[in-house]
């Protein structure tokens, strides 16, 4: 029974390690490519121009560029909002989602102020210039109203949209990592179930990970009690990610356990021969898909599963040991009742028998 549990723990440990790697890569990608900031800028552009992005062959980045060319006043306002937030210590427009409406307008409210336009002397201006001032004032008033409505009604949809995009990217990153490491879930479990030395090594890693505080996985507890990846400020993000990756590397190398399987005896050898590559893909695609789906559940999920199973194993081991001791006591009582002399109790493991 314990061999089966150990094989399960070892396999889950590999899934957790891969999930941690994908999570670290995703955090780096978010910080380097400013994914949330760019998505927020596109959201603001669609909001201010009243032109939602369409599902066509054109990517959103191209639609955003076209909207910016057609509505330069909206693009200028989006740029001013980003610069305004940066001036108050916020790294990018992505932080707009993390503040409430009152905080935002305390910081950037002057960008929507039309008092200067209304008080401007228009006696020497042409009719076209006056019309342009009126158009800009109406645009700023509408922009303020749109953002107020966005905070009150549609901010949740932005969060959902962003989370869906991140899940898609996490799936693609997970698939890339799984294929790169040739992490076939079926082969890995089979190898752990037949190779005791390798299984014990992976179990040690799993027990060490289960004993690690969950906060080290960059996980925070939300107000409703659910788990979520914690936002790490840019000033600390790369240090946290580097520490995270070093921890994974030191944990794996300390037990001489290899994740990279293409060039090992247990893995499929990689060759530039197209026939070999096709054969490797065909023979591993189901295992890769299964591992990718498991990794997509996220490191927090597998951390909880691993910790639960390790705890169940410890309790089961204690029950078996306690049950064995109870059986011995029952046998001694039975022999005593029959008038027979029971054997002396066996010393506990590691204890020296006492001789009198």
Secondary structure as GFF3:
##gff-version 3
##sequence-region A 1 356
A	DSSP	alpha_helix	2	33	.	.	.	ID=ss1
A	DSSP	alpha_helix	35	49	.	.	.	ID=ss2
A	DSSP	alpha_helix	60	70	.	.	.	ID=ss3
A	DSSP	alpha_helix	72	87	.	.	.	ID=ss4
A	DSSP	three_ten_helix	93	98	.	.	.	ID=ss5
A	DSSP	alpha_helix	101	108	.	.	.	ID=ss6
A	DSSP	three_ten_helix	109	112	.	.	.	ID=ss7
A	DSSP	alpha_helix	115	119	.	.	.	ID=ss8
A	DSSP	alpha_helix	127	149	.	.	.	ID=ss9
A	DSSP	pi_helix	150	154	.	.	.	ID=ss10
A	DSSP	alpha_helix	155	181	.	.	.	ID=ss11
A	DSSP	alpha_helix	185	194	.	.	.	ID=ss12
A	DSSP	alpha_helix	196	210	.	.	.	ID=ss13
A	DSSP	three_ten_helix	214	217	.	.	.	ID=ss14
A	DSSP	beta_strand	219	221	.	.	.	ID=ss15
A	DSSP	beta_strand	227	229	.	.	.	ID=ss16
A	DSSP	alpha_helix	234	254	.	.	.	ID=ss17
A	DSSP	alpha_helix	274	295	.	.	.	ID=ss18
A	DSSP	alpha_helix	299	337	.	.	.	ID=ss19
###
